[in-house]
Amino acid sequence: MGQIRRHGHIDKPPAMATDGQGAYRDAMLSEWGKVRQYSGCGRPPTLPVPGEDWKYLQIIKIRAGSKLIGVIPKVVYGDQEEVKNMLGEHTAYVERTHLTGAVR
């Protein structure tokens, strides 16, 4: 995520789709998340939160052994329909990013 930020996405992450593995969400928050301002009540916030305009989709594969039996698109950040329309509901972009073959 640091490389993505250094190569042009300074303020927010690009719209992205990833597989269901890894710590992408934590990495995005670490790199671009903002800690909310303290309102003066209770304990001051310490954890970064995502921006309202972030768009992030996870493609979660369901397998039975080595056979792919299903794919579940899960919108993590952003409006459900807007993110699915923008990024699609398949693994092509994820597979290409990770240089693996798509199983259909």
C-alpha positions as CSV (number, residue, x, y, z in Angstrom):
1,M,0.0,0.0,0.0
2,G,2.9,2.3,0.6
3,Q,4.1,1.9,-3.0
4,I,0.6,2.6,-4.2
5,R,0.5,5.8,-2.2
6,R,4.0,6.9,-3.3
7,H,3.0,6.4,-7.0
8,G,0.2,8.9,-7.1
9,H,-2.5,8.1,-4.6
10,I,-1.5,10.5,-1.9
11,D,-4.9,11.4,-0.3
12,K,-6.9,8.2,-0.6
13,P,-6.6,4.6,-1.9
14,P,-7.7,3.9,-5.5
15,A,-10.8,1.8,-6.0
16,M,-9.6,-1.7,-5.6
17,A,-10.7,-5.3,-5.5
18,T,-8.6,-8.0,-3.7
19,D,-9.0,-11.6,-2.8
20,G,-10.3,-12.5,0.7
21,Q,-6.8,-13.2,2.0
22,G,-4.3,-10.9,3.6
23,A,-4.5,-7.8,5.7
24,Y,-5.5,-5.3,2.9
25,R,-8.0,-3.5,5.1
26,D,-5.5,-2.9,7.9
27,A,-2.9,-1.8,5.4
28,M,-5.3,0.7,3.8
29,L,-6.2,2.1,7.2
30,S,-2.6,2.3,8.2
31,E,-1.6,4.2,5.0
32,W,-4.6,6.5,4.4
33,G,-6.9,6.3,7.4
34,K,-7.4,9.4,9.6
35,V,-7.9,9.5,13.3
36,R,-11.1,11.4,14.2
37,Q,-10.8,14.7,16.0
38,Y,-11.3,14.6,19.7
39,S,-14.7,16.0,20.6
40,G,-13.9,16.6,24.2
41,C,-16.1,13.8,25.6
42,G,-14.8,10.4,26.6
43,R,-11.6,8.8,25.6
44,P,-9.8,10.5,22.6
45,P,-9.9,8.4,19.4
46,T,-6.7,6.6,18.5
47,L,-7.7,4.3,15.6
48,P,-7.8,5.4,12.0
49,V,-11.0,5.3,10.1
50,P,-11.7,5.0,6.4
51,G,-12.7,7.9,4.2
52,E,-16.3,8.2,3.1
53,D,-15.3,8.0,-0.6
54,W,-13.2,4.8,-0.4
55,K,-14.2,1.9,-2.7
56,Y,-13.0,-1.5,-1.8
57,L,-14.3,-4.9,-2.8
58,Q,-13.2,-8.4,-1.6
59,I,-13.7,-11.4,-3.7
60,I,-14.0,-14.4,-1.4
61,K,-13.7,-17.8,-3.0
62,I,-15.5,-20.8,-1.6
63,R,-13.6,-24.1,-2.3
64,A,-14.3,-27.8,-1.7
65,G,-10.8,-29.2,-1.7
66,S,-9.1,-27.8,-4.8
67,K,-12.4,-27.1,-6.7
68,L,-13.9,-23.7,-6.7
69,I,-17.6,-23.9,-5.9
70,G,-18.6,-20.3,-5.4
71,V,-17.5,-16.7,-5.3
72,I,-18.9,-14.1,-2.8
73,P,-18.3,-10.4,-3.5
74,K,-18.1,-8.4,-0.3
75,V,-18.1,-4.6,-0.3
76,V,-15.9,-3.5,2.5
77,Y,-15.9,0.3,1.9
78,G,-18.3,2.3,-0.2
79,D,-21.8,2.0,-1.5
80,Q,-22.8,-1.6,-2.3
81,E,-24.1,-1.0,-5.8
82,E,-21.7,1.7,-6.8
83,V,-18.6,-0.4,-5.9
84,K,-20.0,-3.6,-7.6
85,N,-20.8,-1.6,-10.8
86,M,-17.4,0.0,-10.8
87,L,-15.2,-3.0,-10.0
88,G,-17.4,-6.0,-11.2
89,E,-18.2,-9.1,-9.2
90,H,-15.6,-11.5,-10.5
91,T,-12.0,-12.4,-9.8
92,A,-10.4,-11.3,-13.1
93,Y,-8.8,-8.1,-11.6
94,V,-7.7,-9.9,-8.4
95,E,-6.2,-12.8,-10.4
96,R,-4.3,-10.4,-12.7
97,T,-3.0,-8.4,-9.8
98,H,-1.7,-11.5,-8.1
99,L,-0.6,-13.1,-11.4
100,T,-2.6,-16.3,-10.9
101,G,-4.9,-18.1,-13.2
102,A,-8.6,-17.6,-12.9
103,V,-10.7,-20.7,-12.1
104,R,-14.1,-20.7,-13.6
